[in-house]
Structures are given as structure tokens and as C-alpha cells.
Amino acid sequence: MEYDLWIQSGTTYEEQIQWDINYYLNTWKVSPSKMILGLMPGNDDMSRDLTLQNALNLTSFAKENNLLGLMIWDANIDSTGPDGNAPYAYSLGIQSILNNNSEKRKIPYSNIEIHNMVQNKRVRKI
């Protein structure tokens, strides 16, 4: 798990996340089936802003690279509509991309799907 990532000068937050994932995949040979990308809507604790568009782009990136999954790190922040977005805009936008069957593979489960499975008692919360 990677926290408080260092951003190389001249690189955006989104580009740095993609660079790091590619580094783990290509240099360290970490299997994409072992990687789950966690995204925190809005500002992180270092005042970097993950915009809705960044989150959507990173979701497509995760899907294209066959990562195991994707999650919203702080859904309660998403519920408030950070950066002037509608409440749950991040979760709903990400879910839309994950459910798009025109892309090569659907990430197995998103946090919304897991929540729904728990609510519908199809899986147990441990």
C-alpha cells in the first residue's frame, strides 16, 4: 500500500500514480491480480486534489491494466460532493466505467458492488 506519494517535479498527481503502478508491474513484476487501487476524492492530507476527472481516468487505467480492483478510500467525503461535484459523483462515475462492457475486462468488484452484496445478504461482512 502506498501513502503520501512523492510527486516528481513536472508530474501531475494522476501521472505519478500511473507511473508508480507501471513501476510495480514492470520493474518489480507485481501481478496486476494483486493490486487494488484506492482513490480518495478531493484533497488528501497533503492538500493534493484528486479531481473527479483524475478518478475517472485512473479507473480506466486500472481496468486497462487488469488490476484486481478499485475502491473509494473515503466514501463519506464522496457523499459531501467534494470540489463542487454532486454527492457520490466519484463512486457513480467509477461504477459507470467499471460496468462498461465495451472495455476488455470488468474489475471483479467495486466498493459499491460489495456494499450492495452485503446489504442484500449475498455476502457476509467479516
C-alpha positions, 0 to 999 in steps of 0.5 A: 500500500502506498501513502503520501506519494512523492510527486516528481517535479513536472508530474501531475498527481494522476501521472505519478500514480500511473507511473508508480503502478507501471513501476510495480508491474514492470520493474518489480513484476507485481501481478496486476491480480494483486493490486487494488487501487484506492482513490480518495476524492478531493484533497488528501492530507497533503492538500493534493486534489484528486479531481473527479476527472483524475478518478475517472481516468485512473479507473480506466487505467486500472481496468486497462491494466487488469488490476484486481480492483478499485475502491473509494478510500473515503466514501463519506467525503464522496457523499459531501460532493467534494470540489463542487461535484454532486454527492457520490459523483466519484463512486457513480462515475467509477461504477459507470466505467467499471460496468462498461462492457465495451472495455476488455475486462470488468474489475471483479468488484467495486466498493459499491458492488460489495456494499450492495452484496452485503446489504442484500445478504449475498455476502457476509461482512467479516 
